[in-house]
Amino acid sequence: MKTLNLDLGEKSYPIYIGQELLNQAQLLTRHITGKQVMIVTNTTVAPLYLAKVKSLLASFTVAEVILPDGEQYKTLETVNLIFDALLENRFDRSCTLIALGGGVVGDMTGYASASYQRGVNFIQIPTTLLSQVDSSVGGKTGVNHPLGKNMIGAFHQPKCVVIDVDTLDTLDDRQYSAGMAEVIKYGLLGNADFLDYLQNNMANLMARDKVLIIQSVYQSCFDKAEIVAQDELESGKRALLNLGHTFGHAIENTLGYGVFLHGEAISVGMLMAAELSHRLGDLTTQEVLQVKDLLEKSNLPISVNGKISALEFLSAMRVDKKVIDGRIRLILMKKLGQSYITDNYKKEQLEQVIGDFCES
């Protein structure tokens, strides 16, 4: 087992990464302060891991709520099911919520725990690659709105994150590839050595070599933890973690949540960011092709295949947390492994990139 510590002073917490971690009760129980535990999961994950997690909590009063599965259910209405379960079971302020599932479950459980009685403890047990390397770490929680993704939420840090990579054994190939998009993101935005590692090992990573997976998850979490420790509330550097996301969120919001998986939308978004970086004179043509090649080797999409008009795309991009005074701030790349935040580009350049990616 590898252990990372996300250093946030009094809100610091460990991230455990390895195999067979769901057999180690103490990883969870040492971080539970009260006697009441609410496990939040979904219809896909519950049959696989709910009983196992409950067996680790024999000395606690345990209840569960099983949510519908899918990004389209990441709403205030679904979060209300968590509140219903907490209130019906008379959970008090000392309770702990456990998020058992992917990023949607983690985001909603975190938001519910941030809001219930003005804040209770929660623990993340991410079961998808995407949630293991990204959404479970850093304390961003929230839900989607029909007019914008993740526009309603709160910063609320977990007490620990338990990443058992054995849960990836039950993950289908499409979801696994979607998670790889977020892994690639860390190489592109700030870690050229990790990018080289991914380029050299992608075939074996896609074959699900556990040693390589653990190392990739660890490095992704390490890079994210380092940035979050410097900027917990995303007032500056943390925005770099959104490389490809302003483009990607526009895809999800326009097509409807779940048509493209989050990681698939981010894949297209990162390639769009690379292309705009090229048009600004930073990335070379060869570097853009490197990004495209790595995404394709991960079985990820590189366009929206004519499903969105350029006008719809641009309109959706304007509903984003990084828009300030009407200017869309983007995360672009000076070179592979070095990103930056900017609104210093010509509107025509952005429109050209959007037009190219929206064509059939």
ROTIKE-878764 format. One record per atom (N, C-alpha, C): x, y, z. Coordinates in steps of 0.02 Angstrom, whole numbers, plus 50000, padded with zeros to 5 digits. Example, Ala and Ser with C-alpha at 12.3 -4.5 7.8 and 13.67 -1.06 7.14 Angstrom:
506604971650390/506154977550390/506604983550390/506424988850354/506844994750357/506455000250394/
REM end
This chain:
500424994050000/500005000050000/500435006250000/500245011149958/500575017649958/500115022549994/500395027050033/500005032050069/500255039050053/499795043450035/499935050450024/499585054450078/499845060350094/499495064750140/499365071350104/498725073350102/498555079750073/498595084850130/499085089250125/499245093850180/498815100150177/498305100350220/497865106150225/497785108350298/498335107950335/498315109850405/497845105350444/497365108350479/496895104350519/496445099950476/496385101550412/495955097550367/496355092450327/496985091250346/497395086350310/497095079350316/497235075250266/496975068350269/497405063750225/497385057250241/497785052450202/497395049750143/497775047750092/497515044350033/497865037550029/497485032250038/497775025450037/497665022449968/498195019649939/498165016949871/498485010049870/498115005049846/498394998349842/497874993249824/498044986849835/497594981249823/497334978449889/496734975449886/496424972249943/496324976850002/496234983249989/496134988050044/495444987450074/494954984850036/494294983950064/494244977950111/494814974850123/494854969550174/495164972250239/495324978650240/495674981550298/495224986650332/494854984250382/494354988350415/494644994650447/495254994050473/495534999750511/495655005850467/495735004950402/495825010650358/495215015250360/494625012250371/494015016150377/493875018150449/493885013250494/493635014350562/494045019650600/494685020250586/495085025250621/494885032350605/494495033250550/494295039950530/493555041250543/493215036750578/492505037650595/492465039750668/492175045550680/492165048350748/491535046350787/490955046450756/490335044650790/490175037350782/489545035550798/489325028650793/488885027350732/488665032650699/488205031950643/488565032750577/488465027950532/488775028050466/488255027050412/488235031650364/487795031050307/488215029650245/488115023950214/488465022250152/488035024450094/488315028550050/487965030849990/488295027549930/487895023949892/488155020449833/487625020849778/487715016949725/487205017049671/487025009949651/486555009449604/486285002949585/486794998349552/487325001149523/487834997149491/488344994549542/488554998849588/489084997149635/488824993149695/488214994449716/487944991149776/487994983549774/487794980249719/487844972949718/488564970349721/489034974549703/489734972449700/490104973349766/489994979049800/490434980749856/490074982949920/489424983849919/489074986349978/489144981550037/489014975250026/489054970350081/489754970050110/490264970350067/490954970150091/491114976050136/490904982050116/491044987950157/490644987650222/490024985550219/489624984950280/489944980050330/490264974850304/490574969850348/491154972650387/491444978250363/492004981450397/491764985850455/491104986850460/490834991850506/490374988850558/490554982750581/490114979050627/489974982650692/490424986850714/490334990250779/489964996950773/489714998550713/489365004850702/488635003650684/488235008850692/487555008750667/487575010850594/487425006250549/487525007350478/486855007450440/486775012350398/486205012550351/486485014050282/486075013150231/486315014550164/485775017650122/485995021250071/485535023850021/485825022249953/485415019249910/485645017049844/485325021549791/485755025249757/485525030249708/485515027349638/485125030349593/485165028249522/485855029949494/486075026149445/486755026849418/486745031049355/487185036049352/487265039949291/487345047349304/487725050649261/487845057849267/487195061849264/486695059249229/486065062849223/485695063249290/485895059249339/485585059349405/485975063549455/486485066949433/486885071149478/486535077849487/485995077649526/485545083349533/485365084549606/485075090249619/484825091749686/484275086849706/483875084649659/483345079849674/483635073349700/484185071049671/484495064849694/484835065849761/485165071449771/485475072849836/484945072749891/484335074849875/483805074849925/483645067849950/483785062649909/483695055749932/484175054249989/484775057149987/485255056150041/485005059650104/484765065750097/484495069350155/483895065550184/483475062850141/482895058950166/483135053150209/483645049450185/483895043650222/484205045750288/484585051250288/484895053550350/484365055550402/483855059050380/483335061350426/482885055650449/482715051150404/482295045550422/482635041050474/483305040550469/483685036450517/483935040450577/483735046850580/483905051250636/484655051650648/485015052750594/485745053550600/485905060450628/486385060650675/486555066950708/487195069850679/487445075250711/488015078950684/488675075250690/488685069750728/489305065850734/489345060250683/488855059850637/488845054350590/489385055150536/489515049650502/489985049550446/489645046550385/489705049950328/489465047250265/490055044050228/489925038450196/490425035050155/490185035050083/490575038050038/490425038049967/490735031849935/490325027149913/490565020949884/490335020749811/490785022749766/490605022849695/491065027349656/490825029549598/491235033849555/491165041149572/491345045349524/491365052549537/490685055549552/490155053049521/489485055749533/489275054449605/489375048349628/489205046649697/489635050749746/490275051349731/490725055049774/490545062449779/490395065449721/490215072549721/489565073849759/489065069549750/488435070649783/488475069149858/488845063949876/488925062349947/489315067949982/489825070449950/490205075949979/489775082149988/489355083649938/488925089449943/488405088549999/488125082550004/487645081150057/487975081750125/488585079250132/488935079650197/489135086850213/489275090850163/489425097950175/488815101750199/488225099450179/487605103150192/487225100450252/487245093950264/486845090950318/487055093750386/486585096650421/486715099850485/487325104350483/487405107650425/487945112450411/488645109350411/488675102750400/489325099650390/489455093650435/489505087750404/489695081750441/490275078350404/490575073450436/491155070150407/490955065450350/491435064550303/491325059350253/491985056350231/491935050350202/492505046450179/492385044550106/492905044650066/492845042749995/493125035749984/492725031449953/492965024949927/492805024949853/493245027749811/493115028149739/493215021349705/492755019549661/492785012949629/492895013249554/492985019249526/493145019949455/493835023149449/494155022149392/494815025149383/494765032749385/494255035549354/494185042849352/494115045649423/493705042549463/493615045149531/494235043949574/494605038649561/495195037149600/495755042249588/495815044649527/496375049149511/496175056449514/495515057849522/495325064849517/494795066849567/494165064949556/493625068049593/493605066449667/493895060749688/493875058949759/494365062949801/494845066249768/495375069849803/495275077449794/495305081149848/495295088449842/494695091949869/494155088349886/493595091449920/493105095349878/493145094849811/492635098049769/492015093649769/491445096549788/490825092649789/490285096749753/489765093349729/489235097249697/488805093249651/488345096849618/487875093749572/487825097949509/487515095049458/487415098549395/486745102149394/486685107049350/486065110549337/485945110149262/485335110049239/485205109749167/485585115049127/485745120749159/486085126049123/486845126049133/487105121549174/487835121549185/488055115949230/488645113249215/488915107549253/489285110049314/489155106749371/489495108149434/489445115449456/488895118649439/488815125649458/488535126449528/488325121049559/488055121149627/488475116349669/488805118849721/489225114449760/489575117949817/490055114349848/490425116949905/491105113549908/491585116849939/492215113649955/492135110250023/492245103750025/492165099950088/492625093950085/493145093950125/493655088850121/493445082350157/493615076550128/493475070250163/493965069150220/493825064250262/494275062350316/494825057650292/494685054050239/495185049850207/494915047550139/495365045150097/495175042150033/495495035250030/495075030150019/495315023250015/495245020949943/495805020149909/495805018249838/496045011049831/495575006549824/495724999449812/495684998249737/496254997549705/496254996849631/495944990249609/495824985649655/495484979449636/494764980749613/494474986449634/493794987949611/493774989249536/494354990649506/494374991849434/494254985349395/494304979649429/494184973149395/493474972649370/493014976249401/492314975949380/492104981949338/492604986049318/492464991949278/492494990149204/492004992349165/492014990649094/492544994849057/492694992748996/493244995748959/493125003148944/492505004948930/492355011948914/492475016448974/492245014249033/492345018149094/493085018549112/493445013149100/494165013049115/494525018149071/494365018249006/494665023048961/494505030148981/493875031249002/493675037949023/494105040349081/494255035849127/494695037649183/495405039149161/495625035849108/496305037049084/496385044149058/495845047349036/495885054349014/496135058749070/495895057649131/496115061749187/496835060149207/497045053949198/497745052149210/498195056049162/498015055949099/498405059449047/498445066949063/497895069549089/497865076649106/498445078849151/498615074749200/499145076749246/499825077249211/499935072849162/500555073449124/500565079749082/500005081249050/499975087049006/500025093649043/499725094049102/499675100549134/500295102449174/500695097449198/501245099649239/501785094549254/501775088749221/502255083549238/502485080049174/502985082849142/503235080149078/503525073149087/503835071849144/504115065149156/503555059949160/503015061749192/502445057149196/502135056149127/502125061349087/501865060649018/502285055748979/502945056048986/503395051248953/503245044148978/503145043549043/502985037049073/502345034149042/501845038249034/501215036049005/501305034048932/501685037948894/501795036348824/502165029648817/502615028248863/503005022148860/502625016048886/502115017048926/501785011448960/501035010848944/500785014948898/500055015048887/499775008248867/500115004648826/499854998148804/499744993548865/500214993248910/500144989048970/499644991849020/499584998549022/499075001549065/498374999749040/498294999848974/497644998048946/497504990548955/498034986648963/497954979448978/497844978349053/497824983849091/497674983849163/498204980449205/498814981849191/499374979549233/499304983049301/499204979249355/499064982149420/499634986349448/500244984149436/500824987949461/500844994849429/500734995049363/500735001349327/500135005649347/499555002449359/498975006249380/499095009549448/499365005849495/499495008749562/499975014649556/500495013849516/500975019349508/500645025449475/500215024249426/499885029749390/499385033249435/499005029349474/498525032349521/498905036449574/499445033549599/499845036949650/500115043649623/500405043449563/500705049549535/500165054749521/499585052649496/499035057249483/498805060549548/498705056549599/498495059249664/499035063749694/499655061849686/500215065849712/500215072749680/500145072849614/500155079249578/499555083549597/498965080349604/498375084249623/498435086749694/498665082449740/498725084449810/499205090349818/499745090349779/500225095749783/499915102449763/499495102349712/499165108449689/498625110649738/498215105849761/497665107549807/497945110349873/498515107649896/498815110149958/499005117449953/499165119749893/499355126749882/498755131249871/498185128249848/497615132449828/496975128449837/496775127449899/496195123149913/495555125549880/495445132149880/494795134849858/494805137349786/495305135449748/495355136949677/495325144449663/495735148149699/495785155349686/496345156949637/496745151849619/497295152949574/497525146549541/498075143649566/498405138049532/497965131949523/497505130749569/497105124649564/496695124349499/496555130049471/496185130249408/496545126349352/497205125449359/497575121549309/497305114449302/497015111849357/496745105149356/496145104549309/495905110249283/495335110249237/495545110249164/496165108249151/496385107649081/495885103449041/495625106348988/495135102848946/494425103048970/494315105449032/493655104849063/493145109949038/493365116049023/492875120948998/492595118548930/493025115948888/492795112948825/492365106748840/492625102348884/492285096048899/491605097048930/491555101648977/490905102849009/490395105448958/490625109348909/490175111748857/489895105848817/490315100848805/490085094948769/489545091348809/489685090148873/489205086548915/488555090348921/488605096948932/488005100948942/487585101448879/487905101748821/487545102448759/487235095848736/487605090448739/487345083948717/486865080848767/486925082948831/486555079748884/487025075248924/486985075748990/487445072049033/487375064549022/487945061349010/487955054049001/488025051748930/487895056148880/487995054248810/488735053148797/489145058048816/489865057148823/490005056148897/490385051148915/490615050648984/491065056648999/491115058449063/491505064349081/492215063949052/492555058449061/493235057749036/493275058148960/492765055648926/492745056148853/492695063448831/492275067248865/492205074348849/492855078048864/493195076248918/493825079448936/494365077748886/494345071748858/494815069748806/494775074548747/494165075548721/494075080248666/494295087248687/494115089148749/494285095748774/495025097048778/495405091948798/496135092748803/496445093548734/496175089848685/496445090548617/496265097448589/495675099948605/495485106648584/495955111848616/496115110848680/496585115448714/497265115148681/497475109148661/498125108348627/498115111948560/497565111348523/497515114548458/497515122148465/497165124848514/497165132048525/497865134448546/498195130448587/498885132048608/499345132348547/499225127848499/499615127848437/499485134248397/498855136248393/498675142248355/498955148648387/499085148248452/499385153948487/500145153948482/500425148848449/501135148548438/501535145048491/501195141348535/501545137848589/501705130648571/501205126448565/501345119448547/501495118748473/501945114148457/502095112648387/501565107848359/501555107248294/501095102448262/501235095448288/501885093748296/502075087148321/501815085948392/501835091148433/501595090248502/500835089148504/500475092648461/499755091448457/499615084248435/500005081848387/499925074848364/500095069948420/500575071648463/500745067448520/500155066748567/499815072248580/499225072148623/498685067748592/498565068848528/498045065048492/498215057548494/498845055848482/499055048848481/498945045448549/499115048948603/499045046148670/498315045048687/497885049748668/497165048948680/496885043148640/497095042548577/496845037048536/497075030348562/497695029948588/497945023648616/497565021748680/497235026748710/496825025448769/496095024148751/495965023448686/495285022148660/494805027748679/495045033948674/494645039748691/494455043648628/493875046948628/493665050848570/494085057148562/494145059548500/494535065648486/494115070848449/493465069748442/493015074748413/492305073348436/491855077948421/491145076848439/490745074248379/491095072848325/490785069448267/490165072948240/490195079548238/489645083348208/489005083548249/489045081648313/488435081248354/488235087948385/488685092948383/488545099448412/488715104848361/488315110048357/488485115648314/488985120148351/489385123748313/489885128248343/489545133448387/488965135848366/488615140948404/488375138148471/488105132148471/487895128948533/488495127948580/489045125948551/489655124448589/489895130748625/489955136148588/490205142448617/489725145048670/489085144448658/488585146648707/488655142848772/488755136248767/488835132148827/489475133848865/490005135548829/490635137348862/490575143648905/490095147848888/490015154048926/489705152948994/489425146949005/489145145249071/489655140849107/490155143949136/490705140349167/490975144549225/491205141149277/491445144549337/492065148849323/492405147649267/493015151449252/492875157649209/492245158849193/492065164849156/492045170749204/492435175949189/492455182049230/492345188049185/491845191949203/491685198049164/491585196449090/491275190749076/491125188949008/491685185748969/492295185448998/492875182548964/492955175248987/493015170748939/493115163648955/493865162448968/494035161049031/494725159349047/494825151949031/495375150448998/495525143548977/496185141349006/496255134749013/496895131749032/497215129348967/497785132448949/498135130648888/498835128448905/499225126548855/499895123648866/500435127748831/500955129648870/501545132648840/501955127448804/501955121448834/502265115548804/501955109548839/502075103548815/501805097648848/502125097048917/501695096948968/501945096649036/501995103449069/501745108649036/501745115349066/501135119149044/500655120049089/500035123449072/499985130249108/499505134249085/499405140849115/498685143049105/498455147849143/497775150449140/497785157049102/497335157749053/497355163849014/496665165548983/496555171948972/496015174048928/496295178248871/496955177548862/497315181548811/497355177648745/496795177448711/496765174448645/496235178248606/496245177648542/495755181048500/495125176748495/494555180148498/493925176648493/493895172448430/494175175148376/494165171648312/494565165048315/495105165048354/495505158848361/495105153448396/494765155348450/494355150548486/493795148048441/493475152448405/492915150448361/493155145748306/493765146848280/494035142448229/494145135348256/494415134948316/494535128348346/493865124848358/493385128348386/492725125448398/492415123048333/492465127248281/492185125348216/492495119048188/493155118448194/493505112548169/493275106248205/493175106548270/493005100648309/492265098948305/491865103748285/491145102448280/490935099948211/491385100248163/491215097848096/491185090248096/490805087448051/490745080148046/491425077048030/
REM end
